[in-house]
Amino acid sequence: MLSMSGSLKKRIDNTTAGGEVFKYPEYLTTSTDQQSIYVSDRETGMITRLDNRLQILQTFTHHLLRLPSGITAMSDDEILVADWCWCSKAIVSLQPSTGTCEKLLGKEDGIETPLPIAYSPTQKTLYVASLFGQCVQVFKHE
C-alpha cells in the first residue's frame, strides 16, 4: 500500500504475514464495492481476499483453479478468474460468500491460454487476452 506521494504505507508478504502467503502472485483486482482486494497466485492455485488494510480475510482453492491468472470483479459476490492450465483454459466464476466455483467459458468457447481479463459493468462485457492466441476476445454478458 502506497500513499499518493509514493511512500510505503503497508506491505504484506511472506515475512510480514508470519508464514507463506504468496508464491507467485500474478494479478489483483478490487471488489466492486472497493472493500476487498483479490490476488491470484498461479503457483499455489489460490485466490486470496484481503481487506483495505491488507489483512487476509479468506483464501480460496478449487479444482477448477489450477493456474489462476487474470482476475476481475463482476459484482461484490462474483469474481471471474482466468485459469490458463493446458487442461482447462477456462474463465471461472468464484462466489466469495460461498466459496463455490463454476466454469463459465472454456476451450469450446474459443478460450485459449487466458491471462489478463477485465469486466466492464456498464457494457456488460468481458475482455479476455490470450497469450498464445495473440488476441483479445470480447464476450457480452446477457
trRosetta pair geometry for C-beta under 8 A, 3 or more apart (Angstrom, degrees):
i j d omega theta_ij theta_ji phi_ij phi_ji
1 8 7.6 94 77 -164 56 57
1 9 4.5 -63 107 68 99 106
1 10 4.3 17 41 53 118 87
1 11 7.1 -143 21 -67 70 45
1 54 6.0 -126 -29 -36 119 127
2 6 5.7 -14 180 -142 126 32
2 7 6.7 147 -158 70 77 30
2 8 6.1 -48 -104 -99 72 41
2 9 6.2 156 -123 4 15 94
3 6 6.7 -41 70 27 76 20
3 7 4.8 5 30 53 116 84
3 9 5.4 117 -48 -52 79 112
8 11 6.3 -13 -169 -43 118 109
10 53 7.1 -21 100 -171 173 59
10 54 5.4 -173 124 22 124 139
11 16 5.9 147 98 -12 80 159
11 54 7.5 -138 175 159 8 171
12 16 5.6 -126 -129 84 41 124
12 17 5.7 59 -167 -59 88 103
12 21 6.7 -58 154 85 101 167
12 50 6.9 -167 26 -119 164 145
12 54 4.4 -166 -31 169 123 120
12 56 7.7 148 -163 -49 149 87
13 16 5.4 79 43 20 68 99
13 17 6.7 -149 85 -4 25 99
13 21 7.0 -170 -176 47 24 121
13 22 6.9 -73 -142 39 58 114
14 17 6.2 -58 -131 43 23 106
14 19 6.9 -82 -160 119 73 25
14 20 5.1 -2 -132 -113 112 48
14 21 5.6 -158 -91 23 58 81
14 22 6.6 -119 -55 47 88 70
17 21 4.3 49 57 -39 167 131
17 56 6.9 62 -139 -26 121 126
20 23 7.0 25 -178 -65 113 84
21 48 6.8 56 178 -107 95 163
21 56 6.9 -142 -132 -73 122 137
22 25 4.2 -27 -154 -38 136 107
22 39 7.0 -52 -97 133 122 139
22 41 5.4 -153 -138 -104 75 130
22 44 7.6 -125 -141 0 39 131
22 48 7.3 -90 -77 2 88 150
23 41 5.9 97 42 -180 76 120
23 43 3.6 -104 99 86 120 139
23 44 5.2 133 19 -38 118 95
24 41 5.7 121 67 -165 60 73
24 42 5.2 -58 98 56 120 81
24 43 3.6 113 13 -20 110 111
24 44 7.6 173 34 -4 80 75
25 28 7.3 16 172 -53 110 102
25 39 5.0 -21 -146 174 115 120
25 40 7.1 126 -152 79 60 44
25 41 5.1 -40 -88 -93 57 84
25 48 8.0 -53 -108 30 111 124
26 40 5.5 -45 55 91 94 96
26 41 6.9 145 1 -113 83 30
26 42 5.2 34 -19 -12 138 108
26 68 7.8 176 45 108 123 69
26 69 5.3 -59 106 -139 147 67
27 39 7.4 168 89 -151 44 51
27 40 4.8 13 55 37 87 114
27 69 5.8 78 -4 165 125 54
27 70 5.1 102 -46 -115 175 35
27 71 4.9 158 106 18 117 91
27 116 6.8 161 -107 -109 137 70
28 37 6.0 7 -177 178 118 97
28 38 6.3 165 -152 85 65 51
28 39 4.6 -20 -97 -99 98 70
28 40 7.3 -159 -76 12 47 71
28 71 6.7 -15 -128 65 17 123
29 37 7.5 171 87 -154 33 58
29 38 5.4 -10 59 56 80 99
29 71 4.9 -143 4 110 116 90
29 72 5.2 163 -99 -112 163 37
29 73 5.4 -173 136 -20 126 87
29 79 7.3 158 72 -143 127 103
30 34 5.4 18 157 -120 134 54
30 36 6.8 146 -160 83 62 50
30 37 5.5 -35 -100 -99 69 65
30 38 7.6 164 -102 14 18 78
30 73 6.6 -59 95 -11 44 140
31 34 6.6 -127 72 -38 75 14
31 35 5.7 -35 60 51 128 72
31 36 4.1 54 -14 50 123 95
31 37 7.8 -102 -8 -63 78 26
31 38 7.2 98 -56 -22 75 105
31 73 5.2 147 -134 -117 37 151
31 76 5.4 54 175 -132 117 59
31 79 7.7 -70 -101 -78 77 103
32 73 5.0 -163 -43 133 75 131
32 74 7.8 -54 -44 101 124 23
32 75 5.7 -49 4 -153 144 31
32 76 5.3 -93 50 -62 101 63
32 121 7.0 73 -121 -53 129 150
33 36 7.7 51 66 12 91 83
33 76 5.0 29 -12 -102 112 112
34 52 7.7 40 148 -81 77 120
35 51 7.0 -33 165 -141 71 76
35 52 6.7 -78 -153 -33 43 107
35 76 7.9 28 36 -138 112 104
36 49 5.3 -17 -170 -167 124 99
36 50 6.8 139 -162 71 67 44
36 51 6.4 -51 -107 -104 62 46
36 52 8.0 -92 -84 -44 24 69
36 57 6.7 -76 -124 31 109 150
36 96 7.5 69 124 -131 171 176
37 49 7.3 144 74 -159 46 49
37 50 4.5 -23 62 64 100 99
37 51 7.5 52 16 140 88 3
37 52 7.3 120 -21 -89 105 46
37 54 7.6 -18 43 -100 139 60
38 47 5.8 -6 -170 -177 102 105
38 48 7.2 155 -154 79 51 46
38 49 5.6 -20 -98 -100 74 69
38 50 7.8 -175 -77 21 27 74
38 71 5.5 -130 110 150 115 142
38 73 7.3 142 16 -67 131 94
38 79 5.5 127 -81 -135 175 150
39 47 7.1 156 76 -158 45 55
39 48 4.8 -14 57 58 99 97
39 50 6.9 35 -8 -6 110 113
39 71 7.7 166 -142 41 14 157
40 46 7.9 165 -154 92 46 45
40 47 5.7 -24 -100 -103 63 77
40 68 4.1 -129 -157 126 114 107
40 69 5.9 142 117 -143 147 9
40 70 7.3 13 21 56 158 7
40 71 4.7 170 -33 -35 119 128
40 81 6.2 144 -98 -139 129 107
41 44 4.6 15 112 38 123 102
41 45 7.3 -40 91 17 80 16
41 46 4.9 -1 53 61 113 83
41 47 7.5 -174 17 -84 78 29
41 48 6.8 45 -14 -9 116 106
41 68 7.1 41 53 67 38 107
42 45 7.3 30 -160 -77 33 46
42 67 4.8 30 -156 -164 99 71
42 68 5.9 -149 -92 64 64 52
42 69 5.6 19 -75 -79 122 73
42 84 8.0 -19 -126 44 129 101
44 61 7.7 -90 143 -95 90 113
45 61 5.9 65 111 -137 96 94
45 65 5.2 130 -180 121 84 86
45 66 5.7 -43 -119 -152 120 23
45 67 6.9 -53 -98 -72 80 31
45 68 6.4 110 -150 1 46 96
46 59 5.5 -11 -172 -173 121 105
46 60 6.6 143 -161 71 66 49
46 61 5.3 -41 -101 -77 77 88
46 65 7.5 102 -88 125 20 134
46 68 7.5 -122 60 32 18 133
47 59 7.0 155 81 -160 50 54
47 60 4.3 -11 58 57 100 107
47 61 7.9 177 21 -71 71 42
47 65 6.7 -88 -23 -150 100 160
47 68 6.1 -74 -64 128 89 172
47 71 7.0 139 -124 -113 113 144
47 79 7.2 144 -175 107 154 147
47 81 6.4 -97 -76 -89 133 144
47 94 6.3 21 38 -158 165 176
48 56 6.2 -58 -171 -130 109 99
48 58 7.5 170 -155 91 46 52
48 59 5.2 -18 -105 -106 70 81
48 60 7.8 -161 -72 21 29 73
49 56 7.4 98 77 -162 55 58
49 57 4.6 -61 107 65 99 105
49 58 4.3 17 42 53 120 89
49 59 7.3 -153 18 -75 75 34
49 60 7.4 60 -20 -14 101 104
49 96 6.1 84 -75 -133 154 132
50 54 5.3 -8 -179 -139 134 42
50 55 6.4 143 -158 66 77 35
50 56 5.9 -47 -100 -96 74 43
50 57 6.3 155 -120 2 18 91
51 54 7.2 -80 69 -10 63 13
51 55 4.9 -1 35 52 108 91
51 57 5.6 103 -42 -50 86 117
56 59 7.0 -5 -174 -48 118 93
58 96 6.4 133 68 -159 154 99
58 99 7.7 -137 180 -88 134 98
60 65 7.3 82 122 15 94 164
60 94 6.1 91 141 -159 164 135
60 96 7.3 -103 -56 -112 138 68
60 99 5.8 -173 -120 -141 100 81
60 101 7.7 130 168 -56 123 112
61 65 6.4 -140 -154 71 47 122
62 65 4.7 79 58 11 83 103
62 92 7.6 174 84 172 133 149
62 94 7.5 -173 6 -107 145 101
62 99 7.8 167 -67 164 113 80
62 101 4.2 121 136 8 170 144
63 66 7.6 12 -179 -63 45 84
64 83 6.5 -152 154 -21 69 164
64 88 6.8 138 -157 -145 61 152
64 90 6.7 -75 -171 83 97 144
64 92 4.8 141 136 -116 123 141
64 101 4.7 -161 48 128 132 135
64 102 7.7 164 -25 -102 174 4
64 103 5.8 -150 -140 -63 134 87
65 68 4.7 -4 -161 -52 99 113
65 81 6.2 0 -109 113 107 151
65 83 5.7 -139 -123 -94 46 125
65 92 6.2 -127 -73 64 80 163
65 94 7.8 30 -62 -76 131 123
65 101 6.6 -126 -29 -115 101 164
66 83 5.8 88 38 -171 76 119
66 85 3.7 20 82 -54 129 153
66 87 7.2 44 19 56 169 101
66 88 6.0 150 17 6 124 133
67 83 5.9 114 63 -164 63 70
67 84 5.3 -73 98 62 117 70
67 85 4.3 145 15 -62 106 79
68 71 7.0 39 168 -67 109 107
68 81 4.9 -32 -141 179 110 125
68 82 7.2 117 -157 74 57 50
68 83 5.6 -39 -90 -95 56 76
68 92 7.8 -78 -106 44 98 128
69 81 7.8 129 49 -178 43 78
69 82 5.0 -46 65 86 90 102
69 83 7.3 146 12 -107 80 26
69 84 5.3 9 0 0 132 116
69 114 7.1 177 61 109 119 70
69 115 5.0 -66 130 -141 147 57
69 116 7.5 -85 134 -62 106 39
70 81 7.2 154 89 -159 57 44
70 82 3.8 35 52 19 97 127
70 114 6.3 -91 33 145 126 92
70 115 5.4 105 -34 145 110 37
70 116 4.4 141 -101 -133 124 23
70 117 3.9 123 132 8 135 82
70 118 8.0 -83 -176 -41 124 55
70 128 7.7 161 76 -133 156 69
70 129 7.5 138 -66 44 154 90
71 79 6.3 1 -170 174 97 108
71 80 7.0 164 -152 87 48 55
71 81 5.2 -5 -104 -107 83 72
71 82 7.3 -122 -60 16 47 77
71 117 7.2 83 -38 55 8 103
72 79 7.3 163 83 -160 33 66
72 80 5.2 -12 62 59 83 101
72 117 5.1 -116 -4 106 121 90
72 118 5.3 152 -99 -126 149 32
72 119 4.5 151 130 3 131 94
72 126 7.7 160 72 -134 143 87
73 76 7.6 26 -173 -89 123 25
73 78 7.4 113 -165 86 60 59
73 79 5.6 -39 -104 -107 61 72
73 80 7.7 175 -100 17 11 78
73 119 6.9 -128 80 53 39 125
74 78 4.2 -44 65 102 112 109
74 79 7.0 -172 13 -97 83 18
74 80 5.5 81 -36 -25 109 104
74 93 7.5 -31 14 -128 145 98
74 119 5.2 -64 -94 143 69 171
74 121 7.4 134 -163 -88 49 91
74 141 7.8 138 -146 -94 120 163
75 78 4.6 47 41 32 93 99
75 121 7.8 110 -80 -108 65 123
77 95 5.6 25 161 -152 88 81
77 96 6.0 -124 -139 44 62 86
77 97 5.1 -11 -139 -11 120 114
78 93 5.8 -23 -160 -163 99 102
78 94 7.4 141 -156 72 47 48
78 95 5.9 -22 -95 -95 64 71
79 93 7.5 137 72 -160 44 50
79 94 4.5 -27 67 66 96 102
79 95 7.9 174 21 -82 76 23
79 96 6.5 64 -4 -39 117 100
80 91 5.8 -3 -172 -179 107 101
80 92 7.1 149 -157 76 55 43
80 93 6.0 -29 -99 -98 68 60
80 94 7.5 177 -88 19 18 80
80 104 7.1 -45 -127 21 104 148
80 117 6.2 -98 113 116 115 143
80 119 6.1 113 24 -43 136 131
80 126 6.8 -102 149 -127 175 127
81 91 7.3 155 77 -159 41 53
81 92 4.8 -24 63 63 94 96
81 93 8.0 175 19 -83 79 14
81 94 5.8 44 -10 -14 118 119
82 90 7.8 173 -153 93 46 42
82 91 5.9 -27 -100 -103 62 70
82 92 7.9 169 -90 19 13 79
82 114 3.7 -127 -155 117 120 112
82 115 6.2 163 111 -128 150 6
82 116 7.4 138 14 177 153 1
82 117 4.8 155 -43 -21 118 124
82 128 6.7 144 -100 -137 124 99
83 88 5.1 -15 111 97 121 133
83 89 7.3 -142 96 -101 74 10
83 90 5.0 2 55 59 106 82
83 91 7.6 180 18 -89 77 21
83 92 5.6 42 -13 -11 118 119
83 114 7.4 42 49 61 33 107
84 89 6.3 29 -140 -109 45 61
84 113 4.9 50 -153 -152 110 56
84 114 5.5 -149 -82 58 90 55
84 115 6.1 10 -58 -76 147 63
84 131 7.0 53 -149 7 147 126
85 88 4.6 47 68 27 105 100
85 89 7.0 -122 71 -45 53 50
86 89 7.1 7 -148 -43 22 98
88 103 7.7 -134 -167 -111 107 125
88 106 6.9 -91 176 -132 64 107
89 106 6.3 99 92 -163 75 68
89 107 5.0 74 78 -67 122 87
89 111 5.2 162 147 114 91 96
89 112 6.0 -4 -165 -119 139 31
89 113 6.2 -48 -121 -53 105 37
89 114 6.7 121 -164 1 68 88
90 103 5.0 -54 -171 -139 142 102
90 104 7.5 133 175 46 92 60
90 105 6.4 160 -158 87 64 54
90 106 4.4 -18 -103 -100 90 83
90 107 7.6 -55 -72 -21 73 68
90 111 6.2 97 -107 99 30 155
90 114 7.6 -93 78 24 15 129
91 103 7.6 105 74 -162 50 61
91 104 4.9 -53 98 64 96 104
91 105 4.2 26 35 47 111 99
91 106 7.5 -135 23 -64 66 48
91 111 6.2 -148 -17 -108 90 151
91 114 6.3 2 -69 51 83 174
91 117 6.8 123 -119 -109 111 160
91 126 7.2 76 -161 162 162 150
91 128 6.6 -92 -70 -94 128 136
92 101 5.2 2 175 -170 118 109
92 102 6.9 153 -160 74 70 33
92 103 5.7 -43 -104 -100 75 51
92 104 6.7 163 -115 7 19 87
93 101 6.7 154 80 -154 52 54
93 102 4.8 -15 57 60 103 88
93 103 7.8 -170 16 -86 80 4
93 104 5.1 88 -28 -45 102 115
94 99 7.9 -24 -167 -153 89 32
94 100 7.6 168 -148 89 49 42
94 101 5.2 -17 -97 -99 70 83
95 98 4.9 17 102 40 116 98
95 99 7.2 -43 83 13 73 14
95 100 5.1 6 44 56 109 86
95 101 7.8 -161 16 -75 72 37
96 99 7.1 26 -153 -73 30 49
103 106 5.8 12 175 -52 124 115
105 109 4.3 -87 -158 61 90 155
105 111 5.2 124 132 -43 101 133
105 128 7.7 -120 90 -48 149 159
105 139 6.6 -97 -75 -91 153 166
106 109 5.8 101 52 16 44 98
106 111 5.5 -104 -170 42 17 127
107 110 7.7 85 -174 -43 34 7
107 111 6.0 -86 -76 63 32 82
107 112 7.2 72 -121 -81 72 66
109 139 7.7 25 163 -100 131 132
110 137 6.3 157 111 -118 117 151
111 114 5.5 -34 -166 -39 102 116
111 128 6.6 -54 -121 147 89 159
111 130 7.5 -179 -163 -94 49 113
111 137 7.4 -122 -97 44 59 159
112 130 4.9 45 78 -150 83 136
112 132 6.1 -97 145 71 107 96
112 133 4.1 107 79 -46 126 123
113 130 5.4 95 73 -164 79 78
113 131 4.3 -80 132 44 125 98
113 132 4.5 83 25 15 149 98
113 133 6.5 174 47 -6 96 88
114 117 6.2 23 172 -60 117 110
114 128 4.9 -48 -128 -169 115 111
114 129 7.2 110 -151 69 63 45
114 130 6.0 -48 -90 -96 50 68
114 131 7.9 166 -122 -5 4 85
115 129 5.7 -48 60 89 88 95
115 130 7.3 131 9 -127 84 20
115 131 5.1 83 -27 -50 124 100
116 129 4.8 18 60 37 88 123
117 126 6.6 -7 -173 -175 108 94
117 127 6.5 161 -157 85 56 59
117 128 5.1 -7 -109 -104 94 67
117 129 7.2 -151 -75 18 48 74
118 126 7.5 163 85 -155 43 51
118 127 4.7 -4 57 54 89 109
119 125 7.3 169 -152 88 55 44
119 126 5.2 -20 -102 -103 81 72
119 127 7.5 -166 -78 19 33 73
119 141 8.0 35 -150 -27 108 138
120 123 4.0 23 105 38 127 106
120 124 7.2 -58 92 -4 78 16
120 125 4.9 5 49 55 107 89
120 127 7.4 55 -13 -14 99 105
121 124 6.9 23 -162 -76 34 54
124 140 6.3 50 109 -165 91 71
124 141 4.2 -118 173 60 91 98
124 142 7.8 119 147 -66 134 16
125 138 6.0 -15 -171 -166 114 93
125 139 6.9 149 -160 77 61 46
125 140 5.6 -32 -102 -103 77 57
125 141 6.8 -143 -75 4 26 86
126 138 7.4 149 79 -158 52 44
126 139 4.4 -15 59 62 102 101
126 140 8.0 -156 21 -70 75 13
126 141 6.5 89 -20 -46 97 101
127 136 6.0 -5 -172 -178 97 108
127 137 7.4 156 -156 79 47 48
127 138 5.9 -14 -103 -103 69 68
127 139 8.0 -166 -71 24 26 73
128 136 7.0 155 78 -159 43 57
128 137 4.6 -15 62 58 99 98
128 138 8.0 -167 23 -71 75 26
128 139 6.9 33 -5 -3 113 111
129 135 7.6 -171 -147 98 53 38
129 136 5.0 -26 -97 -101 71 80
129 137 8.0 -176 -80 18 24 69
130 133 3.4 3 116 46 143 111
130 134 6.7 -57 91 -2 91 19
130 135 5.3 10 42 54 114 74
130 136 7.5 -169 10 -84 77 30
130 137 6.7 55 -26 -12 112 105
131 134 7.8 -10 151 -65 24 52
133 137 8.0 9 106 -38 149 109
